[in-house]
Amino acid sequence: MKIIVSIKEVPVRDSQLRISADGRWIEDGDLSYEMNEPDAYALEEALQLKERHGGEVIALCAGPSGASRTLREALAKGADRALHIEDEHISSWDTLGLARLLAKAAGPEKPDLILTGLQSDDLGYGQTGVVLAEILGLPHATIIMAAEVLDGSIRVKRELESGWFQNIEMTLPAVLTIQSGINKVRYATLMGIKKAKSKELKALAAGDLGVAASATATIERIYSPQKVKQTQLLTGSAREAAAKLIEKLRFEVRVL
């Protein structure tokens, strides 16, 4: 069984972010990066499926040259090899363009299964896996909490609202977006880190894949939330003040 796991490198969660001069993204500066948390769960699910059914796990990432660190981490955890689509300006690509890049790299591998995290920690669109599946013409399912490979198909458990779940069976190959918490993510062992140095990490250029960086969606501006404090003094008797408070809670704050 061949499984491709799409991995994204994102800034460490507690990083102090500075908005770039053009207001469209963040300054790289001294930022530290890590594997996108939902993608770490997708990688773990792929490794567990490989342990149960055999086969190969391939880590796939589109990002700047520094993203090779995250791919080496995936290799240290147990991925067999990695594909790195190098682009120093990957943040300028929208979801459709990025999905086209991933599809061009993943298609020739003819995987049985493609896993992605549900969403990224930085943008949180939750779209890339679904768009990737549509481009490749593969069935897909989102918010996966469990997966069981059958003979030529896979049975998955999806998380819905209000504590409900959906169980469906899909033919392979397929694309799944994995929910965080589906399993317990493993750490890279010292032996795994040593082995990762000798595993294949193939660099690909976006231009060689025949995908142009034409954006159908762009980020116009990013900014820090404005802190606004406002105090209102409710006058009158206790009954009148209570009536005014209820009115504001009901029609302005909308919590009643």
VOGU-3710 file (C-alpha; in Angstrom, 3 decimals, decimal comma):
1> mkiivsikev> 0,000/0,000/0,000  1,439/3,366/-1,033  0,382/6,348/1,067  1,270/9,991/0,412  1,017/12,422/3,326  0,834/16,127/2,532  2,770/18,106/5,156  3,026/21,842/5,718  5,630/23,743/7,711  4,153/26,543/9,867
11> pvrdsqlris> 5,517/29,005/12,459  5,752/27,658/16,000  2,502/28,428/17,795  3,889/30,791/20,430  5,976/32,771/17,923  5,880/36,569/18,059  4,595/37,467/14,607  5,399/40,726/12,828  3,372/41,843/9,828  5,405/42,551/6,692
21> adgrwiedgd> 5,724/46,056/5,275  3,177/45,435/2,529  0,649/44,111/5,061  0,068/40,897/3,128  2,001/38,360/5,203  4,386/38,051/8,141  8,099/38,807/8,412  10,212/35,678/8,402  12,981/37,126/10,587  13,971/34,839/13,439
31> lsyemnepda> 10,829/32,712/13,315  11,058/29,060/14,238  9,025/26,532/12,284  7,429/23,181/12,986  5,233/20,573/11,342  1,596/21,610/11,058  -0,122/19,796/13,932  -3,051/18,287/11,947  -0,522/17,036/9,385  1,409/15,316/12,189
41> yaleealqlk> -1,740/13,317/12,964  -2,128/12,487/9,262  1,477/11,233/9,191  0,888/9,105/12,277  -2,234/7,560/10,730  -0,266/6,754/7,573  2,515/5,111/9,596  0,016/3,007/11,535  -1,704/1,895/8,321  1,693/0,924/6,924
51> erhggevial> 2,469/-1,085/10,060  -0,820/-2,991/9,690  -0,851/-3,483/5,927  2,718/-2,945/4,729  3,743/-0,660/1,897  5,364/2,760/1,691  4,755/6,205/3,198  5,846/9,259/1,218  5,949/12,720/2,802  5,066/15,549/0,395
61> cagpsgasrt> 5,636/19,233/1,115  5,474/22,460/-0,883  7,508/25,232/0,699  10,792/27,128/0,834  14,130/25,364/1,083  13,974/25,446/4,877  10,903/23,185/4,843  13,273/20,266/4,285  13,692/20,275/8,089  10,084/19,258/8,535
71> lrealakgad> 10,406/16,576/5,864  13,469/15,184/7,662  11,344/15,018/10,810  8,726/13,010/8,893  11,457/10,663/7,660  12,812/10,304/11,196  9,346/9,298/12,421  9,102/6,544/9,845  8,255/7,890/6,389  10,197/6,024/3,692
81> ralhiedehi> 11,008/8,950/1,415  10,024/12,550/0,775  9,153/14,909/-2,066  9,881/18,615/-1,615  8,362/21,142/-4,025  10,698/24,071/-3,425  9,314/27,584/-3,787  10,579/30,509/-1,721  7,318/32,405/-2,212  4,844/29,631/-1,455
91> sswdtlglar> 2,720/32,020/0,649  1,701/33,791/-2,568  0,036/30,621/-3,868  -3,671/30,233/-3,175  -5,413/26,951/-2,354  -6,111/26,039/-5,982  -2,544/26,713/-7,109  -1,083/24,796/-4,181  -3,411/21,846/-4,793  -2,355/21,792/-8,452
101> llakaagpek> 1,296/21,666/-7,365  0,645/18,781/-4,985  -1,426/16,946/-7,603  1,378/17,185/-10,175  3,856/15,728/-7,691  1,526/13,062/-6,279  -0,093/11,885/-9,509  2,906/10,032/-11,006  3,345/8,105/-7,743  -0,102/6,498/-8,215
111> pdliltglqs> -0,775/6,268/-4,456  -3,490/4,111/-2,936  -4,218/6,789/-0,349  -3,456/10,474/0,140  -3,736/11,926/3,637  -3,700/15,564/4,677  -4,374/17,323/7,941  -7,842/18,799/8,310  -6,481/22,341/8,108  -3,306/24,361/8,599
121> ddlgygqtgv> -2,438/26,098/11,849  -1,570/29,360/10,098  -4,417/29,924/7,605  -6,955/27,312/8,653  -8,758/27,158/5,302  -9,396/23,411/5,423  -9,601/23,327/1,615  -6,377/21,904/0,190  -7,170/18,207/0,658  -10,623/18,531/-0,882
131> vlaeilglph> -9,404/20,561/-3,880  -6,524/18,109/-4,371  -9,000/15,225/-4,529  -11,136/17,034/-7,115  -8,120/17,758/-9,324  -7,042/14,105/-9,202  -10,625/12,885/-9,670  -10,518/10,804/-6,482  -13,211/10,198/-3,854  -12,585/12,044/-0,623
141> atiimaaevl> -13,835/12,405/2,936  -13,077/14,990/5,608  -12,723/15,170/9,415  -11,655/11,526/9,672  -11,520/10,007/13,169  -10,804/6,369/12,192  -9,856/4,454/9,051  -9,934/0,738/8,262  -8,509/-0,589/5,002  -10,541/-3,367/3,395
151> dgsirvkrel> -10,078/-5,285/0,145  -9,903/-2,503/-2,450  -11,765/-0,014/-0,264  -11,524/1,857/3,015  -14,084/2,374/5,762  -13,830/5,701/7,584  -15,492/7,380/10,551  -16,236/11,097/10,119  -16,883/13,565/12,917  -20,056/15,621/12,468
161> esgwfqniem> -21,684/18,284/14,654  -23,287/17,774/18,060  -21,419/14,563/18,855  -22,647/12,701/15,765  -20,456/10,522/13,536  -20,801/9,131/10,025  -19,380/5,805/8,847  -18,866/5,401/5,115  -16,982/3,048/2,798  -15,004/4,368/-0,165
171> tlpavltiqs> -13,136/2,771/-3,029  -9,389/3,207/-3,286  -7,482/5,285/-4,250  -8,931/8,091/-2,148  -8,052/11,305/-0,294  -8,743/11,791/3,424  -8,331/14,876/5,622  -7,457/13,769/9,149  -8,855/15,298/12,334  -6,435/16,165/15,139
181> ginkvryatl> -6,628/13,687/17,998  -7,281/10,626/15,824  -4,267/8,966/17,431  -1,248/9,593/19,628  1,575/11,153/17,644  4,938/9,407/18,029  8,281/11,074/18,635  11,268/10,588/16,366  13,717/8,141/17,933  17,482/8,572/17,871
191> mgikkakske> 17,729/5,619/15,486  15,026/7,150/13,298  16,889/10,451/13,148  20,063/8,649/12,051  18,195/6,659/9,384  16,501/9,803/8,071  19,859/11,153/6,909  20,179/8,340/4,358  16,563/8,360/3,141  15,653/9,951/-0,192
201> lkalaagdlg> 14,469/13,562/-0,127  13,777/14,556/-3,721  13,614/18,263/-4,559  11,174/19,410/-7,235  10,763/22,873/-8,739  7,321/24,339/-9,261  8,326/25,325/-12,794  9,327/21,760/-13,647  5,842/20,582/-12,657  4,262/22,863/-15,233
211> vaasatatie> 2,167/24,850/-12,768  2,234/28,634/-12,966  1,788/30,755/-9,854  -1,409/32,421/-11,043  -3,630/33,237/-8,069  -7,419/33,075/-8,200  -7,520/34,383/-4,620  -5,157/36,787/-2,900  -4,626/38,069/0,625  -5,274/41,811/0,539
221> riyspqkvkq> -4,338/42,618/4,130  -3,570/40,979/7,433  -3,583/42,854/10,727  -3,669/42,379/14,469  -7,123/42,521/16,082  -7,923/45,946/17,452  -8,492/46,093/21,185  -11,576/48,154/21,942  -12,827/48,852/25,445  -16,147/50,584/26,039
231> tqlltgsare> -17,958/51,204/29,301  -21,622/52,142/29,563  -23,198/53,346/32,779  -26,843/52,301/33,191  -28,729/54,941/35,133  -32,077/54,869/36,878  -33,522/52,624/39,541  -32,449/49,019/39,955  -35,524/47,874/37,985  -34,877/50,353/35,174
241> aaaklieklr> -31,161/49,488/35,027  -31,981/45,757/34,932  -34,441/46,315/32,078  -31,830/48,273/30,095  -29,212/45,573/30,729  -31,557/42,811/29,527  -32,357/44,828/26,400  -28,655/45,273/25,570  -27,851/41,624/26,233  -30,736/40,566/24,005
251> fevrvl> -30,420/42,941/21,059  -26,794/44,175/21,083  -24,732/41,366/22,561  -27,293/38,708/21,486  -26,620/36,282/24,301  -30,227/35,970/25,462
//
